[in-house]
Amino acid sequence: MTAFKLLEDDEPPPFTVEREGGASPFVIAVDHASNRIPRRLGDLGLPETERQRHIAWDIGAAAVARGLSQALDAACVLQNYSRLVVDCNRSPNVTSSVPVLSEATPIPGNRDLSPAERLARIREVLDPYQDRIAGLLDARDRAKRPSVLIALHSFTPVFLDEARPWHIGLLYNRDARLAHALMALLAARGDLVVGDNEPYAVSDETDYTIPVHGEQRGLIHVEIEIRQDLIAAPDGQAAWVERLAGLLPRSLKRVIADHRGPDRDS
């Protein structure tokens, strides 16, 4: 197989890490933080309007994650290239990891890729990002520091012409502890529509970060999805940072208390 180099030497690395040594147990991962496309791929055959849409990235998620990282003093790993290049929340063995269609939009630059071209996207973007999360969690484990994984995403208010009523969705698969604790606190406000595994559910087929770094390690975890129209602007981002920065520690305390309770299963 002929080697293919994707990223040029002056382009950003595939990830950014903030507050690596943060005191908080929370570790935030943002799989779709950017809509950047490597120079060698041009525009993937898409106009600027499409590259700014949700098909290219999780709008607002990076800003909320950075705000939470600061508010909680939490480590944060952000992915620096568009999900249209390679989806860093998919196993590389899944065909949709390099999408040829996103929502109803064909992605011309992803059609008919050679094995070398596809491998370059995995090797230079997906693998280093996921390896960085793994390395961070490994280092915390060696230092006997607890880790609670937060996978932060955002979702479009309308998908394939169907409106989505949820303000926030809390996603999980085998372990719902933190999701349910946070769900209860959010629902108690009375002014939010909170999705229980909506608008998506975590699974081994459609997700990577939570199954691999959360479930396989036995970490407390949750995937958070915030509706994009609520965090597209700085004021909305700040409001959700304040809300989640207050509720996440309280949710974790509930999980720990329930785990230690004499009448609870371990």
Secondary structure, DSSP 4 states (H G I P E B T S, - for coil): ------S-TTSPPSEEEE-TT-SSSEEEEETT------GGGTTTT--HHHHTSTTTS-TTHHHHHHHHHHHHT-EEEEE-S-TTT--TTS-TTSGGGS-SEETTEE-GGGTT--HHHHHHHIIIIIHHHHHHHHHHHHHHHHTT---EEEEEEEE-SEETTEE---SEEEE-SS--HHHHHHHHHHHTTSS--EEES-S----TTT-SHIIIIIITTT-EEEEEEEEHHHHSSHHHHHHHHHHHHHHHHHHHHHHHHHHH-TTS--
